[in-house]
Amino acid sequence: MLSKLHESLGTAVRPLFAVATRVIARHYAFRTLGAGASVRLRAAPPDLRTGDPTVAEDIFSGIFAFRGKTLDAGGLSPFALTAPSAEWRRALCGFSWLRHLRAADTPRARDYARGLVADYLSRPCPVGDPAREPNVAARRVLSCLAHAPLLLEGADAPFQERLSAALAEDARALARAVMTRRAEGQDRLFCALALLEFVVCADLAVETRSQATKLFFDELARQALPDGGHVGRNPHTILDLLLELLALRALYAARGVNAPPALQETIDRMIPALRMLRHGDGALALFNGMSVASPGELATVFMHETPFETPEAAPQSGYLRLSAGEALALIDAGTPPPRKFSRRAHAGALSFEFSLGRDRVIINCGAPTRQDDPAQELARATAAHSTLEIGGDSSCAFAPSSEARGSGFVIAGPTAVNWRVRQLKGLIVARLRHDGYARRFGLIHQRTLALAADGASLFGRDRLLAAAGARIRNVPEFVLHFHLHPGVEARAVAEDRVELRPPNGRTLVFQSRGAPPAIADSVIYATPEGARKTAQIVLRGRAAAGTRLRWSLRRLNSAEIDDDQTRSLASS
C-alpha cells in the first residue's frame, strides 16, 4: 500500500515521503524491542577498561566515589540517597562501577553487584533524573552487557527477567533518542552503539539487527574522520570510542557473525591517529577537552596491531606532529569542531606541546576530569594554552555553561586555520595562521615552528598581521604563553633567557627576541589528583600589525640556529 501511495505522489513530495517511510520503518522495528518473550543474552562483549579491586572494597564499605565527590551510604542503598552532584548521579546510574566488582572476582562481589542492580531496578526514575539521560542509559546498557556474566551467574529467574526487561526498555529509549535526535554529538554515537550491542547480544530479529546496524554505522561514518580522528577533536574521544569498537569486534566474533567492514576500517584508522597524539611518556596531548587517560586503557588499545604507521599530519582532525631524535612537537592546526560537537572544544588555535624523550616540557593546561568543575571554563580559554592571546580574549567564544547541560557550545572562532609543513636546511618547518582575532581586533596570528633535524632545538616565530579589509580598532596587549610541565624547573639566567630543567637532568635554554621572557604562575588541570600548580614563560607587548616575536628552545651547549637559517625561515 505504501508503494502505491508513493507512486501517486508528485515528484516534489516523494523525497519527504521516502524519509518519513524510513523513520516509520525504524520506529516499527524498535517499538516492540524485547517485548513479549523474555530476552536471552547469547553473548557478552568484553569490558576493556581496567577494574580496581580496591574500589570494590570501598563499595563493600558503602563508600561510593565518583567524579570528585564521595558519598558514605552508611549501610543504605546509594540509589536511595541524595546525590552530591548530578555528575555523581550519572556515574552511579551508568554502572561503570561494575568493572571494579568484577575485578574483585569473588562470590561476595557477584552478590553485591546483583543486589545493587536489583535495588536500582526496583526504584522509579522520575522525570529529570540524570539516570534517564540518553548518554547515561547508553553507558548503563554497555556496562550491563559487558558484565552480564557477573550479574547472571547463579542469579534467580526473577532477577534475570527484571534485568532483561530493563535492558530492553533502555534499548527502546536509546532508539528513540537516536532517531529523534534527542541525543546530540558524540552521545548519539554511543547511544547507537549501545543499541547495536544489545541487539547483537540478544540475537533479535534480522530486521531489528539490520536497522540497529545501519543506525550505528551511519552515525560512525559521520563522526569518524578519514584521518582517524573524531569530529569533536578531543583525543580522549578517540580512546573511548576505540575501546568500544574493539569490544564490538570481539562481540561479533563471539557470536560468529561477520562484522561490517567499516568496523575494522575505522579501528585501523583510529589507532594510528591516537598514537600520533601520544608523547614519549605515553600521555596524550592536552588539546580540546583532553584530561587524564588511563595508562592501562592506552596499553590495551596499542596492543592491537594496525597496518598503518603513525602519521605526521591529521588534516581533517587538525593536528600536526613534528618529530626528530628524542624531540616531539604536537600542534593544534584546526578550526573548532561543528557546533553540536564543541562542548568540550578549547580555544587553543596554534597551541603546541613539546616533549624530549619521556619528559614533557611545554604543555597546555588540559581539562579537569569532572565535567561540573568550575575550572572547565578557565581551561577552555586561550590563556590556558601555549599560544598567543590578544586583549585577554580567547580565539573562540563560548555559549554560557549551565548545570543541566554543562559547558556551552563554541559560538564563534577561527573560520580558517592554514598550515603547511616543509623540510628546510636541516629543519622541519610548520607554518600556520588563524583568523580567530580578525573580527574583534583586525589581526591574524601567524606562527612558525621549526624543529632541528637532530632534535636539539626548536625555533619559533609569532607574528601579527593585518586582516584583509579589517580596521584595527585598538592596540590591546598580547600575551604569548608557554606553559611548563610541573616536573620542569625554570629560572631566569639573563634578560632574554630562561633555563629549564626537566627530570631527565638535561638543561634546556629558552631565549626570545621582541619581548623579554618572564616566569609566571600557571596550573595544569589534567592530573589524577586534580589541579596542580606549575609555571609558565610569558612574553608580553602591544598587539599591532607587524608585531614579530622570535624565540628558541634548545639543549644547553647545542648549536643555536644561525642567522642564515633564521632569514630562510622568515622568507619560507
HUCOR-V155875 format. One record per backbone hydrogen bond with DSSP energy under -0.5 kcal/mol. NH is the residue of the N-H (numbers start at 1). CO is the residue of the C=O. If there is no record, write none. Layout:
BEGIN
nh=NH co=CO
nh=NH co=CO
END
This chain:
BEGIN
nh=5 co=1
nh=6 co=2
nh=7 co=3
nh=8 co=4
nh=9 co=5
nh=9 co=6
nh=13 co=10
nh=14 co=10
nh=15 co=11
nh=17 co=13
nh=18 co=14
nh=19 co=15
nh=20 co=16
nh=21 co=17
nh=22 co=18
nh=23 co=19
nh=24 co=20
nh=25 co=21
nh=26 co=22
nh=27 co=23
nh=28 co=24
nh=29 co=25
nh=30 co=26
nh=31 co=27
nh=32 co=28
nh=33 co=30
nh=35 co=32
nh=37 co=35
nh=41 co=39
nh=42 co=40
nh=42 co=201
nh=43 co=201
nh=48 co=46
nh=55 co=52
nh=56 co=52
nh=57 co=53
nh=58 co=54
nh=59 co=55
nh=60 co=56
nh=61 co=57
nh=62 co=59
nh=63 co=58
nh=64 co=62
nh=64 co=71
nh=65 co=63
nh=66 co=64
nh=66 co=69
nh=69 co=66
nh=71 co=64
nh=73 co=62
nh=73 co=71
nh=76 co=73
nh=80 co=77
nh=81 co=78
nh=89 co=85
nh=90 co=86
nh=91 co=87
nh=92 co=88
nh=93 co=89
nh=94 co=90
nh=95 co=92
nh=96 co=91
nh=98 co=95
nh=99 co=96
nh=100 co=97
nh=101 co=97
nh=102 co=98
nh=103 co=99
nh=104 co=100
nh=105 co=101
nh=110 co=106
nh=111 co=107
nh=112 co=108
nh=113 co=109
nh=114 co=110
nh=115 co=111
nh=116 co=112
nh=117 co=113
nh=118 co=114
nh=119 co=115
nh=120 co=116
nh=121 co=117
nh=122 co=118
nh=123 co=120
nh=126 co=124
nh=129 co=126
nh=132 co=129
nh=133 co=130
nh=137 co=133
nh=138 co=134
nh=139 co=135
nh=140 co=136
nh=141 co=137
nh=142 co=138
nh=143 co=139
nh=144 co=140
nh=145 co=141
nh=146 co=142
nh=147 co=143
nh=148 co=145
nh=151 co=147
nh=152 co=148
nh=153 co=149
nh=155 co=152
nh=160 co=156
nh=161 co=157
nh=162 co=158
nh=163 co=159
nh=164 co=160
nh=165 co=161
nh=166 co=162
nh=167 co=163
nh=168 co=164
nh=169 co=165
nh=170 co=166
nh=171 co=167
nh=172 co=168
nh=173 co=169
nh=174 co=170
nh=175 co=171
nh=176 co=172
nh=177 co=173
nh=178 co=174
nh=179 co=175
nh=180 co=176
nh=181 co=178
nh=182 co=177
nh=183 co=177
nh=187 co=184
nh=188 co=184
nh=188 co=185
nh=189 co=185
nh=190 co=186
nh=191 co=187
nh=192 co=188
nh=193 co=189
nh=194 co=190
nh=195 co=191
nh=196 co=192
nh=197 co=193
nh=198 co=194
nh=199 co=195
nh=200 co=196
nh=201 co=197
nh=202 co=198
nh=203 co=199
nh=204 co=199
nh=209 co=205
nh=210 co=206
nh=211 co=207
nh=212 co=208
nh=213 co=209
nh=214 co=210
nh=215 co=211
nh=216 co=212
nh=217 co=213
nh=218 co=214
nh=219 co=215
nh=220 co=216
nh=221 co=217
nh=222 co=218
nh=223 co=219
nh=224 co=220
nh=225 co=223
nh=225 co=229
nh=228 co=225
nh=231 co=223
nh=233 co=230
nh=235 co=233
nh=235 co=287
nh=237 co=234
nh=238 co=234
nh=239 co=235
nh=240 co=236
nh=241 co=237
nh=242 co=238
nh=243 co=239
nh=244 co=240
nh=245 co=241
nh=246 co=242
nh=247 co=243
nh=248 co=244
nh=249 co=245
nh=250 co=246
nh=251 co=247
nh=252 co=248
nh=253 co=249
nh=254 co=250
nh=255 co=251
nh=256 co=252
nh=256 co=253
nh=257 co=252
nh=263 co=260
nh=264 co=260
nh=265 co=261
nh=266 co=262
nh=267 co=263
nh=268 co=264
nh=269 co=265
nh=270 co=266
nh=271 co=267
nh=272 co=268
nh=273 co=269
nh=274 co=270
nh=275 co=271
nh=276 co=272
nh=277 co=273
nh=277 co=274
nh=278 co=275
nh=279 co=283
nh=282 co=279
nh=285 co=277
nh=287 co=285
nh=290 co=287
nh=298 co=294
nh=299 co=295
nh=300 co=296
nh=301 co=297
nh=302 co=298
nh=303 co=299
nh=304 co=301
nh=314 co=319
nh=318 co=314
nh=319 co=314
nh=320 co=331
nh=321 co=312
nh=322 co=329
nh=323 co=321
nh=324 co=327
nh=327 co=324
nh=328 co=355
nh=329 co=322
nh=330 co=353
nh=331 co=320
nh=332 co=351
nh=333 co=318
nh=333 co=331
nh=336 co=414
nh=341 co=338
nh=342 co=339
nh=345 co=342
nh=347 co=380
nh=348 co=346
nh=350 co=332
nh=351 co=348
nh=352 co=386
nh=353 co=330
nh=354 co=362
nh=355 co=328
nh=356 co=359
nh=357 co=326
nh=359 co=356
nh=360 co=358
nh=361 co=354
nh=362 co=354
nh=363 co=483
nh=365 co=384
nh=367 co=290
nh=373 co=370
nh=376 co=373
nh=377 co=374
nh=378 co=374
nh=379 co=375
nh=380 co=376
nh=381 co=377
nh=381 co=378
nh=384 co=381
nh=385 co=382
nh=387 co=385
nh=389 co=479
nh=390 co=393
nh=391 co=477
nh=393 co=390
nh=397 co=412
nh=399 co=409
nh=402 co=406
nh=406 co=402
nh=408 co=399
nh=411 co=397
nh=411 co=409
nh=412 co=397
nh=418 co=433
nh=420 co=431
nh=422 co=429
nh=424 co=422
nh=424 co=427
nh=427 co=424
nh=428 co=451
nh=429 co=422
nh=429 co=427
nh=430 co=449
nh=431 co=420
nh=432 co=447
nh=433 co=418
nh=434 co=445
nh=435 co=416
nh=438 co=435
nh=441 co=437
nh=442 co=437
nh=442 co=438
nh=443 co=437
nh=444 co=465
nh=445 co=434
nh=446 co=444
nh=446 co=463
nh=447 co=432
nh=448 co=461
nh=449 co=430
nh=450 co=459
nh=451 co=428
nh=452 co=450
nh=452 co=457
nh=453 co=426
nh=455 co=452
nh=458 co=553
nh=459 co=450
nh=460 co=551
nh=461 co=448
nh=462 co=549
nh=463 co=446
nh=464 co=547
nh=465 co=444
nh=467 co=442
nh=470 co=467
nh=472 co=470
nh=473 co=471
nh=478 co=541
nh=479 co=389
nh=480 co=539
nh=481 co=387
nh=481 co=479
nh=482 co=537
nh=483 co=363
nh=484 co=535
nh=485 co=361
nh=488 co=485
nh=489 co=501
nh=491 co=499
nh=493 co=497
nh=494 co=497
nh=497 co=494
nh=498 co=510
nh=499 co=491
nh=500 co=508
nh=501 co=489
nh=502 co=506
nh=505 co=502
nh=508 co=500
nh=509 co=554
nh=510 co=498
nh=511 co=509
nh=511 co=552
nh=512 co=496
nh=513 co=550
nh=518 co=538
nh=520 co=518
nh=520 co=536
nh=522 co=534
nh=524 co=532
nh=525 co=365
nh=525 co=523
nh=526 co=365
nh=527 co=525
nh=530 co=527
nh=532 co=524
nh=534 co=522
nh=536 co=520
nh=537 co=482
nh=538 co=518
nh=539 co=480
nh=541 co=478
nh=543 co=476
nh=544 co=542
nh=546 co=464
nh=547 co=544
nh=549 co=462
nh=550 co=513
nh=551 co=460
nh=552 co=511
nh=553 co=458
nh=554 co=509
nh=555 co=456
nh=556 co=507
nh=558 co=555
nh=566 co=562
nh=567 co=563
nh=568 co=564
nh=569 co=565
nh=570 co=566
nh=571 co=567
nh=572 co=568
nh=572 co=569
END
